[in-house]
Amino acid sequence: MSTEVKIPALGESISSGVLSSWKVAEGTYVEIDQPIYELETDKITQEGLAEVAGVISFLAKEGDEVEIGATIASIDESAAQPAPSKPEQNEDAETEVQQVAPEPEVITTPAEETKAVVKEEKAEIVDSPKEDIPLSPAVRKILAETKLDPASISGSGKDGRITKADVLNAQKASIDAPKQVQAEPKSTPPSVSPDSDSRSTRRSLSPIRRKIASRLVEAQQTAAILSTFNEVDLTEIMALRKRHQDSFVKQNGVKLGFMSFFVKGVVHALRAVPQINSRMEGNELVENHYFDIGVAVGTEKGLVVPVLRDCDQLGFAEIEQSIVDYAKKARSGGITLQDMQGGCFTITNGGIYGSLLSTPIINPPQSGILGMHSIQERPVAINGEVVIRPMMYTALSYDHRVVDGKQAVTFLVKLKEAMEDPARLALGI
């Protein structure tokens, strides 16, 4: 009896994916719940598990695009589980041999060992279907020097005997052959097209990259995106982190980073400007009364945005731990569709890559996204004096159909106030 391996439904918006890799070999025995394949979709990379135990047969190849519900393999449940691996049997066999018939120890002199090696080499050389035809001492000597197989040499002597000239001709032919092989490509026209040289490589876009491209174009075409900027003095946050980092790590097992402050600061600013915490649906404006904040995470396959739920109710440690967990899942391919669904607002940190300033694109249907950037020590004027402070540019991109310029600027001002005086986050002012 065989059981079909089908691609399961992964979400309403996912209709197909690319079979990026098989995690088992064709014809091997798989156990129940053993990972057997990896499917890459336009949103997530999902592992497939074996529902039954048996021998697997592939019906699709790595790199194939498969529809949801398609059968990609079958598992023969009637196949018997293979016996223990051979290495164990070999070890047992060696033990038995040693117990039953131990080899007698033979003591030889160095001269005898040398003679034995020479005899073995000569035996290997002359061992051939032509061993019934005697070879002269001169021929045997040349064969030993050239390492040629006498079976591959046609004899021109009496009764087909191999002569010294036959061996020399064979040696010359073996030397000339590689030169001819190397020379052949020079006269052979290239089999690739002129635009397929080493200066460029052509490959298909992954489903995730295609989805990212589609979403970015959709955002630009369907929303009136505008960006506004401000700068934040991070002196107080850096001093606070320095004072309490050790105690925070000891108590929570995770570092106190900048992102938790910005997540809390975004919640603080969204409370002050609720218009940004809304979205357009047709001719209606839907205002959210919850604070699910997406945090962009870069991976080798593209950008994913897992969502931190109810950030207004989370503590700093919970936010930091959630970000660490999501980052690990995203980079190992374990992020799920549920992890990325929803979200009221997004934060992206280009500063970790060295970005000084950017205009991020909103994540539809959200109406706003905050861009964080590099922290740089810059001279600023405070109370009539020029001082050096750790400064960061912040950028808010927003949908101008929903959010006015005044509201966008107010949002960034509220965020700036909270970051420069973190006590406001605790006091809610």
C-alpha positions as CSV (number, residue, x, y, z in Angstrom):
1,M,0.0,0.0,0.0
2,S,1.3,3.4,-1.0
3,T,0.5,6.8,0.5
4,E,0.7,10.0,-1.6
5,V,2.7,12.9,-0.4
6,K,0.7,16.0,-1.2
7,I,1.5,19.7,-0.8
8,P,-0.8,20.9,2.0
9,A,-2.8,24.2,2.0
10,L,-0.7,26.9,3.6
11,G,-3.0,29.9,3.4
12,E,-5.7,31.5,1.3
13,S,-3.3,33.6,-0.7
14,I,-0.7,30.8,-1.4
15,S,-1.5,28.7,-4.5
16,S,1.9,27.2,-5.4
17,G,5.5,27.0,-4.3
18,V,8.9,25.8,-5.4
19,L,10.2,22.4,-4.2
20,S,13.6,23.8,-3.1
21,S,15.1,20.6,-1.7
22,W,14.5,17.0,-0.8
23,K,15.7,16.2,2.7
24,V,15.9,12.5,2.1
25,A,17.3,10.4,-0.8
26,E,15.2,8.6,-3.4
27,G,14.3,5.1,-2.2
28,T,15.2,5.5,1.4
29,Y,13.1,4.4,4.4
30,V,11.5,7.4,6.1
31,E,9.9,7.5,9.6
32,I,6.6,9.2,10.6
33,D,7.1,12.9,11.2
34,Q,10.5,12.9,9.6
35,P,11.2,16.0,7.4
36,I,11.3,14.9,3.8
37,Y,11.1,18.1,1.7
38,E,11.3,21.9,1.8
39,L,8.8,24.1,0.0
40,E,9.5,27.7,-0.7
41,T,6.5,29.9,-1.3
42,D,6.0,33.6,-1.9
43,K,5.7,34.2,1.8
44,I,7.4,31.4,3.8
45,T,9.6,28.4,3.5
46,Q,7.8,25.3,4.9
47,E,9.1,21.8,5.8
48,G,7.0,18.8,4.8
49,L,6.8,15.8,7.2
50,A,6.2,12.2,6.4
51,E,2.7,11.1,7.5
52,V,3.5,7.4,7.4
53,A,6.7,5.2,7.5
54,G,8.0,3.4,4.4
55,V,10.1,3.7,1.3
56,I,9.8,7.0,-0.5
57,S,9.6,7.5,-4.3
58,F,9.9,10.9,-5.8
59,L,7.3,12.2,-8.4
60,A,8.8,15.8,-8.6
61,K,12.3,17.2,-8.8
62,E,14.1,19.9,-6.9
63,G,13.3,23.2,-8.4
64,D,9.9,22.2,-9.7
65,E,7.0,24.7,-9.1
66,V,4.2,22.7,-7.6
67,E,0.5,23.6,-7.0
68,I,-1.1,23.3,-3.6
69,G,-2.6,19.8,-3.4
70,A,-0.2,18.3,-6.0
71,T,1.3,14.9,-5.4
72,I,5.1,15.1,-5.2
73,A,6.0,11.6,-3.9
74,S,4.6,8.3,-2.6
75,I,5.6,6.3,0.4
76,D,5.3,2.5,0.2
77,E,4.1,1.4,3.7
78,S,4.4,-2.3,2.9
79,A,8.2,-2.0,2.5
80,A,10.1,-3.5,5.3
81,Q,12.4,-1.4,7.4
82,P,16.1,-2.0,6.4
83,A,18.3,-4.1,8.6
84,P,21.0,-2.4,10.8
85,S,23.7,-0.6,8.9
86,K,26.7,-2.5,7.5
87,P,29.4,-0.9,9.6
88,E,28.1,-2.6,12.7
89,Q,28.0,-6.0,10.9
90,N,31.6,-5.4,9.6
91,E,32.8,-4.7,13.1
92,D,31.2,-7.9,14.4
93,A,32.6,-9.9,11.5
94,E,36.1,-8.6,12.1
95,T,35.8,-9.6,15.8
96,E,34.7,-13.1,14.9
97,V,37.6,-13.6,12.5
98,Q,40.0,-12.4,15.1
99,Q,38.6,-14.9,17.6
100,V,38.4,-17.9,15.3
101,A,41.4,-17.7,13.2
102,P,44.1,-15.2,14.3
103,E,46.7,-14.5,11.7
104,P,50.1,-16.0,12.6
105,E,52.8,-13.4,13.1
106,V,55.5,-13.5,10.5
107,I,58.8,-11.8,11.1
108,T,60.6,-10.6,8.0
109,T,63.8,-8.7,7.4
110,P,63.8,-5.4,5.5
111,A,65.4,-7.1,2.5
112,E,62.7,-9.8,2.4
113,E,59.9,-7.1,2.6
114,T,61.4,-5.2,-0.3
115,K,61.6,-8.4,-2.4
116,A,58.0,-9.2,-1.6
117,V,56.8,-5.7,-2.6
118,V,58.7,-6.0,-5.9
119,K,57.1,-9.4,-6.6
120,E,53.6,-8.1,-5.9
121,E,54.1,-5.1,-8.2
122,K,55.4,-7.4,-11.0
123,A,52.5,-9.8,-10.4
124,E,50.0,-6.9,-10.7
125,I,51.6,-5.7,-13.9
126,V,51.7,-9.0,-15.8
127,D,48.4,-10.3,-14.5
128,S,46.3,-10.1,-17.7
129,P,44.4,-12.3,-20.2
130,K,47.7,-12.6,-22.1
131,E,49.5,-14.2,-19.2
132,D,49.8,-17.4,-21.2
133,I,52.1,-15.6,-23.7
134,P,55.5,-15.2,-22.2
135,L,57.1,-11.7,-21.9
136,S,60.8,-11.1,-22.4
137,P,62.8,-9.6,-19.5
138,A,63.2,-6.4,-21.5
139,V,59.5,-6.0,-22.1
140,R,58.7,-6.8,-18.4
141,K,61.2,-4.1,-17.4
142,I,59.6,-1.4,-19.6
143,L,56.1,-2.4,-18.5
144,A,57.2,-2.0,-14.9
145,E,58.7,1.4,-15.6
146,T,55.8,2.8,-17.7
147,K,53.0,1.1,-15.6
148,L,51.2,0.1,-18.8
149,D,48.8,-2.8,-18.8
150,P,50.0,-5.5,-21.2
151,A,46.4,-6.4,-21.9
152,S,45.9,-3.1,-23.6
153,I,48.9,-3.5,-26.0
154,S,48.6,-5.3,-29.3
155,G,51.6,-7.6,-29.9
156,S,53.3,-7.5,-33.3
157,G,55.7,-10.4,-32.6
158,K,55.3,-14.1,-33.3
159,D,52.1,-15.6,-32.0
160,G,51.0,-12.1,-30.9
161,R,53.9,-11.6,-28.6
162,I,54.5,-8.1,-27.2
163,T,57.8,-6.6,-28.3
164,K,59.8,-3.8,-26.9
165,A,58.7,-1.6,-29.8
166,D,55.1,-2.3,-29.1
167,V,55.4,-1.1,-25.5
168,L,57.3,2.1,-26.6
169,N,54.7,2.9,-29.2
170,A,51.9,2.4,-26.6
171,Q,53.7,4.7,-24.2
172,K,54.0,7.4,-26.9
173,A,50.3,7.1,-27.7
174,S,49.3,7.5,-24.1
175,I,51.4,10.7,-23.8
176,D,50.1,12.2,-27.0
177,A,46.4,11.4,-26.2
178,P,45.9,14.2,-23.5
179,K,47.4,16.8,-25.9
180,Q,44.9,15.9,-28.5
181,V,42.0,16.1,-26.0
182,Q,43.2,19.5,-24.9
183,A,43.5,20.7,-28.5
184,E,40.0,19.6,-29.5
185,P,38.1,22.4,-27.8
186,K,40.1,25.0,-29.8
187,S,38.6,23.8,-33.0
188,T,35.1,23.1,-31.6
189,P,32.7,26.1,-31.7
190,P,31.3,27.1,-28.3
191,S,27.9,25.5,-27.5
192,V,26.7,28.4,-25.4
193,S,25.1,31.6,-26.7
194,P,27.2,34.8,-26.8
195,D,25.2,36.4,-24.0
196,S,25.7,33.4,-21.7
197,D,29.4,34.0,-20.9
198,S,31.0,34.3,-17.5
199,R,30.2,38.0,-17.3
200,S,26.6,37.4,-16.3
201,T,24.4,34.7,-14.8
202,R,20.7,34.2,-15.5
203,R,18.4,32.5,-13.0
204,S,14.7,32.5,-12.0
205,L,13.4,34.7,-9.2
206,S,12.5,32.8,-6.1
207,P,8.8,32.9,-5.1
208,I,9.7,35.2,-2.1
209,R,11.6,37.6,-4.3
210,R,8.8,37.7,-6.9
211,K,6.3,38.4,-4.1
212,I,8.5,41.2,-2.7
213,A,8.8,42.8,-6.1
214,S,5.0,42.5,-6.7
215,R,4.2,44.0,-3.3
216,L,6.6,46.9,-3.7
217,V,5.1,47.8,-7.1
218,E,1.6,47.4,-5.7
219,A,2.4,49.8,-2.8
220,Q,3.8,52.4,-5.2
221,Q,0.8,52.2,-7.5
222,T,-2.0,52.0,-5.0
223,A,-0.9,54.4,-2.3
224,A,0.2,58.1,-2.2
225,I,3.5,57.5,-0.4
226,L,5.3,60.4,1.2
227,S,8.2,60.5,3.6
228,T,9.1,62.9,6.4
229,F,12.2,62.9,8.6
230,N,13.5,63.8,12.0
231,E,16.6,63.1,14.1
232,V,16.8,61.6,17.6
233,D,19.4,62.1,20.3
234,L,20.0,58.6,21.8
235,T,22.2,59.8,24.7
236,E,19.6,58.9,27.4
237,I,18.8,55.5,26.0
238,M,22.4,54.6,25.6
239,A,23.1,55.7,29.2
240,L,20.1,53.7,30.5
241,R,21.2,50.6,28.6
242,K,24.7,50.9,30.0
243,R,23.5,51.3,33.6
244,H,21.1,48.3,33.5
245,Q,22.4,46.0,30.8
246,D,24.0,43.5,33.1
247,S,21.0,43.2,35.5
248,F,18.6,43.0,32.5
249,V,20.6,40.1,30.9
250,K,20.9,38.3,34.2
251,Q,17.2,38.5,34.9
252,N,15.8,38.0,31.4
253,G,18.5,36.1,29.5
254,V,18.4,38.5,26.6
255,K,20.1,41.8,25.9
256,L,18.4,45.2,26.1
257,G,18.6,46.5,22.6
258,F,17.4,49.7,20.8
259,M,14.5,48.0,19.1
260,S,12.4,47.5,22.2
261,F,12.6,51.2,22.9
262,F,11.5,52.0,19.3
263,V,8.7,49.5,19.4
264,K,7.4,51.1,22.7
265,G,8.0,54.6,21.2
266,V,6.0,53.7,18.1
267,V,3.1,52.5,20.3
268,H,3.4,55.8,22.2
269,A,3.3,57.8,19.0
270,L,0.4,55.8,17.5
271,R,-1.7,56.5,20.6
272,A,-1.1,60.2,20.0
273,V,-1.8,60.0,16.2
274,P,-4.4,57.2,15.7
275,Q,-4.9,58.1,12.1
276,I,-1.6,56.3,11.3
277,N,-2.9,53.2,13.0
278,S,-5.5,52.8,10.3
279,R,-6.0,51.4,6.7
280,M,-8.2,52.0,3.7
281,E,-10.6,49.3,2.5
282,G,-12.4,50.5,-0.6
283,N,-14.2,53.7,0.4
284,E,-13.9,53.0,4.1
285,L,-11.3,53.9,6.7
286,V,-10.6,51.2,9.3
287,E,-9.0,52.4,12.5
288,N,-7.2,49.8,14.6
289,H,-7.4,49.8,18.4
290,Y,-4.6,47.3,18.9
291,F,-0.9,47.6,18.4
292,D,0.6,44.7,16.4
293,I,3.9,45.9,15.1
294,G,5.8,44.3,12.3
295,V,9.6,44.2,12.6
296,A,11.5,43.6,9.3
297,V,14.1,40.8,9.4
298,G,16.6,40.3,6.5
299,T,17.4,36.8,5.4
300,E,19.3,35.2,2.6
301,K,16.1,34.7,0.6
302,G,14.7,38.1,1.2
303,L,13.0,40.4,3.7
304,V,10.3,39.0,6.0
305,V,8.2,40.9,8.5
306,P,7.1,38.9,11.5
307,V,4.5,40.6,13.7
308,L,4.8,41.3,17.5
309,R,1.3,41.1,18.9
310,D,-0.2,43.5,21.4
311,C,3.0,45.5,21.9
312,D,1.2,47.8,24.3
313,Q,0.9,44.9,26.7
314,L,4.4,43.6,26.4
315,G,7.4,44.5,28.5
316,F,10.9,45.3,27.2
317,A,12.2,41.8,27.9
318,E,9.2,40.2,26.1
319,I,9.7,42.4,23.0
320,E,13.5,41.6,22.9
321,Q,13.0,37.9,23.3
322,S,10.3,37.8,20.6
323,I,12.5,39.7,18.2
324,V,15.4,37.2,18.8
325,D,13.1,34.2,18.4
326,Y,11.6,35.5,15.2
327,A,15.0,36.3,13.8
328,K,16.2,32.8,14.4
329,K,13.1,31.3,12.8
330,A,13.3,33.6,9.8
331,R,17.0,32.8,9.1
332,S,16.5,29.0,9.6
333,G,13.4,29.0,7.3
334,G,11.1,28.2,10.2
335,I,8.9,31.3,10.0
336,T,5.2,30.6,9.4
337,L,2.4,32.4,7.6
338,Q,0.7,33.1,10.9
339,D,3.8,34.8,12.2
340,M,3.6,37.4,9.4
341,Q,-0.2,37.9,9.1
342,G,-1.8,41.1,10.2
343,G,0.2,44.0,11.6
344,C,-0.8,47.7,12.0
345,F,2.6,49.3,11.5
346,T,6.1,48.3,10.5
347,I,9.6,49.1,11.7
348,T,12.7,48.5,9.5
349,N,16.2,49.1,10.6
350,G,18.6,49.9,7.8
351,G,21.1,51.1,10.3
352,I,22.4,47.6,10.9
353,Y,23.7,47.7,7.3
354,G,25.1,51.2,7.6
355,S,22.3,53.2,6.1
356,L,22.4,56.9,7.1
357,L,19.0,57.8,5.6
358,S,16.3,56.2,3.4
359,T,12.7,56.4,2.4
360,P,11.1,53.0,3.2
361,I,8.1,51.8,1.3
362,I,4.9,51.0,3.3
363,N,3.7,47.5,3.7
364,P,0.1,47.4,2.3
365,P,-2.6,47.7,3.7
366,Q,-0.7,49.5,6.5
367,S,-0.5,53.3,6.4
368,G,2.9,53.9,7.8
369,I,6.4,52.5,8.2
370,L,9.3,53.8,10.4
371,G,12.9,53.6,9.1
372,M,15.7,53.5,11.7
373,H,19.2,54.3,10.6
374,S,22.9,54.4,11.7
375,I,23.8,56.0,15.0
376,Q,26.5,58.6,14.4
377,E,28.2,61.0,16.8
378,R,27.6,64.5,15.4
379,P,27.9,68.0,16.8
380,V,24.6,69.5,17.9
381,A,23.7,72.8,19.5
382,I,22.2,72.4,23.0
383,N,21.5,75.4,25.2
384,G,23.7,77.5,23.1
385,E,26.6,75.1,23.2
386,V,28.0,72.7,20.6
387,V,28.3,69.2,22.0
388,I,28.9,65.8,20.5
389,R,25.8,63.4,20.7
390,P,24.9,60.0,19.3
391,M,22.3,60.9,16.7
392,M,20.0,58.9,14.4
393,Y,17.9,60.0,11.5
394,T,14.4,58.6,11.5
395,A,12.1,58.4,8.5
396,L,8.3,58.0,8.4
397,S,6.8,56.9,5.1
398,Y,3.0,57.1,5.1
399,D,0.0,56.9,2.9
400,H,-1.0,60.5,2.2
401,R,-4.5,59.4,1.3
402,V,-5.0,58.6,5.0
403,V,-2.4,60.6,6.9
404,D,-1.9,64.3,6.6
405,G,1.5,66.0,6.8
406,K,0.8,67.5,10.2
407,Q,-0.1,64.1,11.6
408,A,3.1,62.5,10.2
409,V,5.3,65.3,11.7
410,T,3.5,65.0,15.1
411,F,4.1,61.2,15.0
412,L,7.9,61.7,14.6
413,V,7.9,64.5,17.3
414,K,6.2,62.2,19.8
415,L,8.6,59.4,18.9
416,K,11.6,61.8,19.3
417,E,10.4,63.0,22.7
418,A,10.0,59.4,24.0
419,M,13.4,58.3,22.8
420,E,15.2,61.4,24.2
421,D,13.3,61.1,27.5
422,P,12.5,57.4,28.0
423,A,10.7,58.1,31.3
424,R,7.8,59.3,29.1
425,L,7.2,55.7,28.0
426,A,6.6,54.7,31.6
427,L,4.5,57.7,32.5
428,G,2.6,57.7,29.2
429,I,3.1,61.4,28.5
